[in-house]
Amino acid sequence: MSTLKYIILSMRPKQWTKNLIIFMAFAFSAGQFWKPQDLAQAADKLAPLILAFVIFCLLSGSVYLTNDLFDLEKDRLHPQKRYRPLPSERLKKSQAIGALIFLLVISFVLSFSISSTFALVGAIYYGTMLIYSLWLKHFVIIDVFTIASGFILRAVAGAVAIDVPVSPWLYLCTILGSLFLGFNKRRHELVLLNDNAQNHRRSLEHYTPQLLDELIAVVTPSTVIAYSLYTFSAENLPQNRAMMLTIPFVLYGVFRYLYLVHVKNEGGSPEEVLLKDSPLLINIGLWLITAMTILIMYR
């Protein structure tokens, strides 16, 4: 049981909240699942989505295990990372390798149970994140774009899982939203670590607070505008443009996150911010309730 515990800890379960993006395909889909008479069909679509979420939790956990295995000696010298299960030797290297092989095999067996296309998306995701961990994370700007590609692949996986066309709005809002989170994370790391920033992450030596503020200033309004255009331009939404009522929730969410980054010095771990900040959680809940109500009432 202790070995299983350390394997799960090495898979970074807090990071699994990122995989919730898989369910966005359901919301951005053609809208037919939101009609009251089609709720039974909607329930049937949730089963492969839940399985897809579980698969991507296993895949993303595999990436972290792989990364820990490659960085084992370096992590043992790190003041914080040395307490992780592998560097601290609470989890043996052989056990981690065995767990990694098992996770990858079970992930792709389950992936093919959804579809071969879904399995291909999962393989591309794992390969991309592995290349990021080993190489691309050292390149300025490309590092954040690679992270954004991971979110896009999650969104595509959700669409493939329920066999619906991938909305261009899903692509656009996902990449802009993930760039927003990524650049804010880099800013938090840079400001927090100061002179030790490049020792934590090599690409940080090429970033400056001024550059990141400029990048965030570009991405932030682009994200809000893209979502706003979606609410009254997407063909699958109610023609009375009632979805525009959800724009204030997105605005508040963006403003709240910027407040947490600039005033509270948070944002280094977006998933922890999501889990710990009550106003942000309540806002997301209200956005979901409002959006679902509109889609059910006006479809």
C-alpha positions as a printed Julia matrix, in Angstrom:
299×3 Matrix{Float64}:
   0.0    0.0     0.0
   2.85   2.41    0.75
   4.36   1.72   -2.69
   1.02   2.47   -4.36
   0.75   5.67   -2.34
   4.17   6.86   -3.5
   3.41   5.96   -7.13
   0.22   8.04   -6.98
   2.09  10.94   -5.35
   4.69  10.77   -8.14
   1.86  11.02  -10.68
   0.97  14.48   -9.25
  -2.8   14.0    -8.66
  -3.27  17.74   -8.1
  -2.32  18.23  -11.74
  -5.21  16.05  -12.88
  -7.58  19.03  -12.71
  -6.04  20.11  -16.03
  -7.65  17.08  -17.64
 -11.11  18.52  -16.95
 -10.65  20.38  -20.25
 -11.7   17.09  -21.87
 -15.31  17.8   -20.84
 -15.3   21.14  -22.7
 -15.92  19.33  -25.98
 -19.34  18.42  -24.62
 -20.18  22.09  -23.99
 -18.69  23.33  -27.27
 -20.3   20.56  -29.35
 -23.19  20.96  -31.75
 -25.63  21.55  -28.9
 -27.87  18.62  -29.7
 -27.12  16.99  -26.36
 -28.61  19.89  -24.44
 -32.16  19.48  -25.76
 -34.47  18.15  -23.01
 -35.65  15.28  -25.23
 -32.03  14.19  -25.82
 -30.87  14.06  -22.2
 -30.65  10.25  -22.34
 -28.26  10.54  -25.29
 -26.29  13.14  -23.33
 -25.92  10.69  -20.44
 -24.59   8.06  -22.86
 -21.96  10.53  -24.07
 -20.7   11.15  -20.55
 -19.46   7.58  -20.11
 -16.67   7.78  -22.77
 -15.81  11.29  -21.53
 -15.28  10.02  -17.98
 -13.15   7.17  -19.33
 -11.17   9.67  -21.44
 -10.56  11.77  -18.33
  -9.26   8.72  -16.43
  -6.99   7.77  -19.35
  -5.45  11.24  -19.53
  -4.88  11.22  -15.77
  -2.92   8.0   -16.26
  -1.03   9.45  -19.26
  -0.16  12.73  -17.56
   0.89  10.79  -14.47
   3.13   8.67  -16.69
   4.79  11.83  -18.01
   5.62  12.95  -14.45
   6.99   9.52  -13.57
   9.15   9.55  -16.71
  10.38  13.04  -15.91
  11.29  12.03  -12.34
  13.23   9.04  -13.61
  15.27  11.16  -16.02
  15.89  13.92  -13.45
  16.54  11.6   -10.51
  20.11  12.66   -9.73
  19.41  16.35  -10.28
  16.3   16.23   -8.08
  18.3   14.71   -5.24
  20.3   17.94   -5.1
  17.22  20.18   -5.22
  16.13  21.65   -1.83
  12.46  20.79   -2.43
  12.33  18.11   -5.12
  14.6   15.82   -3.11
  11.62  15.04   -0.85
   9.63  13.52   -3.73
   9.14   9.74   -3.5
  11.79   8.83   -6.09
  14.66  11.16   -5.07
  14.04  10.38   -1.39
  14.13   6.63   -2.25
  10.75   5.98   -0.65
   9.88   4.72   -4.13
  12.49   2.48   -5.73
  13.61   3.12   -9.3
  12.6   -0.4   -10.35
   9.13   0.12   -8.87
   8.74   3.42  -10.73
   9.78   1.81  -14.04
   7.36  -1.07  -13.49
   4.54   1.36  -12.66
   5.36   3.45  -15.75
   5.18   0.45  -18.09
   1.91  -0.7   -16.5
   0.37   2.78  -16.76
   1.3    3.17  -20.42
  -0.01  -0.27  -21.35
  -3.31   0.13  -19.51
  -3.74   3.67  -20.87
  -3.47   2.6   -24.49
  -5.55  -0.56  -24.02
  -8.33   1.63  -22.58
  -7.76   4.23  -25.32
  -8.42   1.69  -28.09
 -11.66   0.75  -26.32
 -12.86   4.27  -27.16
 -11.41   4.46  -30.69
  -8.15   4.19  -32.59
  -8.28   7.93  -33.25
  -8.51   8.63  -29.54
  -5.53   6.34  -28.95
  -3.57   8.3   -31.57
  -4.39  11.6   -29.83
  -3.28  10.08  -26.53
  -0.01   8.9   -28.06
   0.66  12.35  -29.55
  -0.08  13.94  -26.17
   2.31  11.62  -24.31
   5.02  12.09  -26.93
   4.65  15.88  -26.94
   4.76  16.16  -23.16
   7.74  13.8   -23.01
   9.65  15.92  -25.53
   8.69  19.0   -23.5
  10.02  17.48  -20.27
  13.3   16.42  -21.87
  13.98  19.29  -24.26
  11.39  21.92  -25.19
  10.97  23.25  -21.64
  14.37  24.94  -22.03
  13.28  27.17  -24.96
  11.78  30.57  -24.21
   8.14  31.08  -25.39
   8.17  27.67  -27.09
   7.94  26.14  -23.61
   4.6   27.83  -22.92
   3.27  27.07  -26.41
   4.09  23.39  -25.88
   2.14  23.41  -22.63
  -0.75  25.05  -24.52
  -0.6   22.26  -27.12
  -1.17  19.79  -24.28
  -4.43  21.53  -23.4
  -5.5   21.55  -27.04
  -4.82  17.82  -27.34
  -6.94  17.23  -24.22
  -9.77  19.23  -25.81
  -9.43  17.3   -29.08
  -9.44  14.03  -27.14
 -12.75  15.01  -25.54
 -14.29  15.74  -28.94
 -12.99  12.46  -30.39
 -14.28  10.51  -27.38
 -17.88  11.58  -28.05
 -17.44  11.71  -31.83
 -18.37  15.35  -32.42
 -16.69  17.91  -34.7
 -14.05  19.96  -32.94
 -15.34  23.52  -32.75
 -12.87  26.2   -33.91
 -13.98  28.19  -30.87
 -12.81  25.32  -28.67
  -9.37  25.51  -30.29
  -9.14  29.28  -29.98
 -10.41  29.66  -26.41
  -8.31  26.71  -25.21
  -5.01  27.92  -26.65
  -5.51  31.5   -25.46
  -6.63  30.41  -22.0
  -3.68  28.06  -21.6
  -1.22  30.72  -22.79
  -2.74  33.07  -20.21
  -2.11  30.54  -17.44
   1.33  29.61  -18.76
   2.74  33.11  -18.99
   1.34  34.01  -15.57
   3.02  30.91  -14.16
   6.36  31.94  -15.67
   5.95  35.43  -14.22
   5.26  34.02  -10.77
   8.33  31.77  -10.97
  10.55  34.6   -12.16
   9.48  37.06   -9.48
   9.49  34.48   -6.68
  12.89  32.96   -7.45
  14.72  36.15   -8.5
  18.41  35.35   -9.1
  17.85  31.6    -8.68
  15.23  31.48  -11.43
  17.5   30.01  -14.1
  18.61  27.26  -11.72
  14.97  26.25  -11.32
  14.14  26.42  -15.04
  16.67  27.18  -17.76
  14.22  29.1   -19.97
  13.61  31.62  -17.16
  16.98  33.27  -17.81
  15.51  34.56  -21.1
  12.32  35.94  -19.55
  11.97  39.28  -17.8
   8.99  40.57  -15.79
   8.53  43.3   -18.41
   8.43  40.8   -21.29
   5.98  38.55  -19.48
   3.76  41.52  -18.61
   3.68  42.4   -22.32
   2.84  38.84  -23.31
   0.11  38.66  -20.67
  -1.22  42.02  -21.86
  -1.64  40.53  -25.34
  -3.12  37.19  -24.3
  -5.53  38.46  -21.62
  -7.79  40.65  -23.81
  -7.5   38.12  -26.64
  -8.9   35.42  -24.36
 -11.82  37.56  -23.23
 -12.61  38.74  -26.77
 -12.44  35.21  -28.18
 -14.86  33.89  -25.56
 -17.15  36.88  -26.02
 -17.26  36.35  -29.79
 -18.04  32.7   -29.18
 -21.09  33.53  -27.04
 -22.88  35.37  -29.83
 -21.28  34.01  -33.01
 -21.19  30.23  -32.6
 -23.88  28.47  -34.64
 -24.61  25.88  -31.97
 -25.67  28.43  -29.33
 -29.15  29.91  -28.75
 -29.98  32.51  -31.38
 -31.2   34.97  -28.75
 -27.54  35.38  -27.67
 -28.4   34.54  -24.08
 -24.97  32.94  -23.68
 -23.56  36.48  -23.47
 -24.81  36.42  -19.87
 -21.81  34.18  -19.06
 -19.24  36.81  -20.15
 -19.12  38.53  -16.72
 -18.1   35.23  -15.1
 -15.19  34.87  -17.52
 -14.17  38.48  -16.92
 -14.24  38.0   -13.17
 -12.28  34.76  -13.45
  -9.54  36.47  -15.48
  -9.43  39.48  -13.15
  -9.39  37.29  -10.05
  -6.51  35.23  -11.4
  -4.5   38.37  -12.24
  -5.17  39.62   -8.71
  -3.87  36.36   -7.24
  -0.73  36.53   -9.38
   0.13  40.22   -8.92
  -1.1   40.88   -5.37
  -1.08  37.51   -3.6
   2.02  36.19   -5.4
   0.2   33.02   -6.41
  -0.14  31.44   -9.84
   2.96  29.25   -9.82
   0.63  26.26   -9.7
  -2.68  26.98  -11.51
  -4.21  23.71  -10.34
  -3.62  24.63   -6.68
  -5.1   28.08   -7.22
  -8.18  26.43   -8.71
  -8.55  24.05   -5.76
  -7.82  26.55   -2.98
  -9.34  29.89   -4.03
 -12.99  29.89   -2.98
 -14.11  32.96   -5.0
 -12.63  31.41   -8.15
 -14.32  28.06   -7.47
 -17.68  29.73   -6.82
 -17.3   31.77  -10.0
 -16.6   28.66  -12.08
 -19.61  26.95  -10.52
 -21.87  29.91  -11.33
 -20.55  29.99  -14.9
 -21.34  26.28  -15.33
 -24.83  26.63  -13.86
 -25.62  29.68  -15.99
 -24.29  28.14  -19.2
 -26.12  24.84  -18.68
 -29.37  26.63  -17.82
 -29.19  28.71  -20.99
 -28.37  25.75  -23.18
 -31.19  23.61  -21.76
 -33.82  26.39  -21.77
 -33.17  27.89  -25.2
 -32.11  24.96  -27.35
